[in-house]
């Protein structure tokens, strides 16, 4: 049976190109990405920063410099997650192969929201792969970001 989880970071300081959120699939269950939300707190300057949602495959090495976070099941009586997650890693995750799922721009004034266009079109991470929300260039100074990824473990 599948379960729906969220991973989040709240008001985290970001000043470099880095991974904002990352979900690392277990060796027993795959992941589907359902939605992503990214916002900045207290920004007064318009800026467009390139972001990517990437599915990393084959021998994934997690980013470093951030923190481990615990995925939260949206069902209070649901199962514990099999996958692990990280937030605000200052170095990017790497792997043998990558699939760019989304390449877009994040404006800290208006935020960013992405949802799979339809059921069955969700990006997927196979066993031991990862799905990462990555900021691809340093913002002009430090911004405080909050982000949420909604994932289904299948």
Secondary structure per residue as TSV (DSSP state, phi and psi in degrees):
chain	resnum	aa	ss	phi	psi
A	1	X	-	360.0	138.9
A	2	X	-	-85.1	157.2
A	3	X	E	-132.3	148.8
A	4	X	E	-105.3	129.1
A	5	X	E	-125.5	156.5
A	6	X	E	-121.7	145.0
A	7	X	E	-123.8	141.3
A	8	X	E	-142.0	158.3
A	9	X	E	-136.5	143.2
A	10	X	E	-126.9	121.5
A	11	X	E	53.0	46.4
A	12	X	E	-90.7	136.2
A	13	X	E	-74.7	126.6
A	14	X	E	-130.8	126.7
A	15	X	-	-136.6	9.2
A	16	X	S	-143.2	169.1
A	17	X	S	-67.4	123.3
A	18	X	E	-163.1	169.6
A	19	X	E	-83.6	125.8
A	20	X	E	-82.7	-51.7
A	21	X	E	-138.1	146.7
A	22	X	E	-145.9	137.1
A	23	X	E	-119.8	125.7
A	24	X	E	-110.6	109.0
A	25	X	-	-62.4	146.4
A	26	X	-	-75.5	173.7
A	27	X	S	-82.2	-0.6
A	28	X	S	-116.4	-17.7
A	29	X	-	-140.9	146.1
A	30	X	-	-91.9	169.6
A	31	X	E	-124.9	145.7
A	32	X	E	-120.7	134.2
A	33	X	E	-89.7	121.6
A	34	X	E	-98.0	-39.3
A	35	X	E	-161.9	161.6
A	36	X	E	-138.8	138.7
A	37	X	E	-133.9	137.8
A	38	X	E	-140.5	130.0
A	39	X	E	-141.0	161.8
A	40	X	E	-126.5	145.7
A	41	X	E	-101.2	130.2
A	42	X	S	73.0	21.3
A	43	X	-	-84.0	137.3
A	44	X	-	-121.4	-6.5
A	45	X	S	-110.6	127.3
A	46	X	-	-70.3	136.8
A	47	X	-	-155.8	147.8
A	48	X	E	-116.0	117.6
A	49	X	E	-113.0	130.5
A	50	X	E	-68.4	133.9
A	51	X	E	-128.9	157.4
A	52	X	E	-137.4	147.6
A	53	X	E	-110.1	120.9
A	54	X	E	-122.0	138.6
A	55	X	E	-102.4	111.4
A	56	X	E	-91.6	132.8
A	57	X	E	-126.8	149.7
A	58	X	S	68.8	108.9
A	59	X	S	55.4	57.8
A	60	X	-	-73.6	129.9
A	61	X	B	-108.2	116.7
A	62	X	-	-62.2	154.7
A	63	X	-	-66.6	171.0
A	64	X	-	-133.2	168.6
A	65	X	S	93.9	-9.2
A	66	X	S	-103.7	-145.1
A	67	X	E	-134.0	150.7
A	68	X	E	-76.2	140.7
A	69	X	E	-127.9	154.3
A	70	X	-	-98.2	119.3
A	71	X	-	-60.8	142.1
A	72	X	E	-109.2	125.8
A	73	X	E	-74.6	131.5
A	74	X	S	-71.0	-18.9
A	75	X	S	-93.4	111.9
A	76	X	T	-57.3	-26.3
A	77	X	T	-105.9	17.1
A	78	X	S	-79.9	176.6
A	79	X	-	-72.1	159.6
A	80	X	-	-73.9	154.8
A	81	X	-	-71.7	149.3
A	82	X	S	-92.1	-23.2
A	83	X	S	-91.3	164.4
A	84	X	E	-113.3	164.0
A	85	X	E	-144.2	156.2
A	86	X	E	-138.6	156.2
A	87	X	E	-132.8	147.8
A	88	X	E	45.1	48.4
A	89	X	E	-70.8	130.8
A	90	X	S	-80.8	-12.8
A	91	X	S	-117.0	146.2
A	92	X	-	-75.4	149.7
A	93	X	-	-64.5	155.2
A	94	X	B	-137.3	161.4
A	95	X	-	-163.7	170.5
A	96	X	S	-64.7	-40.7
A	97	X	E	-130.5	145.6
A	98	X	E	-135.6	149.3
A	99	X	E	-123.8	113.4
A	100	X	E	-72.4	117.9
A	101	X	E	-87.5	-47.8
A	102	X	E	-136.4	136.5
A	103	X	E	-127.2	119.5
A	104	X	E	-149.9	-169.5
A	105	X	E	-123.7	142.2
A	106	X	E	-112.3	123.3
A	107	X	E	-106.3	116.6
A	108	X	T	-66.0	-16.4
A	109	X	T	-77.1	-43.4
A	110	X	T	-102.8	-12.6
A	111	X	B	80.1	-171.8
A	112	X	E	-146.5	135.9
A	113	X	E	-139.7	133.2
A	114	X	E	-134.9	138.2
A	115	X	E	-135.9	143.8
A	116	X	-	-53.9	135.7
A	117	X	S	-62.5	-28.2
A	118	X	S	-163.8	162.6
A	119	X	T	-58.4	145.3
A	120	X	T	76.4	-1.1
A	121	X	-	-105.9	9.9
A	122	X	-	-69.8	139.2
A	123	X	-	-62.5	143.1
A	124	X	E	-125.1	146.0
A	125	X	E	-112.5	121.5
A	126	X	-	-71.3	179.7
A	127	X	T	-53.1	130.6
A	128	X	T	66.0	13.1
A	129	X	-	-93.3	-175.2
A	130	X	E	-143.3	153.9
A	131	X	E	-121.6	126.4
A	132	X	E	-129.9	136.0
A	133	X	E	-97.6	116.0
A	134	X	E	-122.2	132.9
A	135	X	E	-89.7	121.1
A	136	X	-	-93.6	-7.0
A	137	X	S	-146.0	154.3
A	138	X	-	-67.3	134.8
A	139	X	-	-70.7	163.6
A	140	X	S	-75.3	81.6
A	141	X	S	102.3	-161.9
A	142	X	-	-99.3	135.1
A	143	X	E	-121.7	150.3
A	144	X	E	-103.7	114.1
A	145	X	E	-109.3	150.3
A	146	X	E	-123.9	139.1
A	147	X	E	-146.5	151.1
A	148	X	E	-138.9	134.5
A	149	X	E	-118.2	133.1
A	150	X	E	-107.4	125.0
A	151	X	E	-130.8	147.2
A	152	X	E	-109.2	129.0
A	153	X	E	-94.9	122.2
A	154	X	-	-122.9	360.0
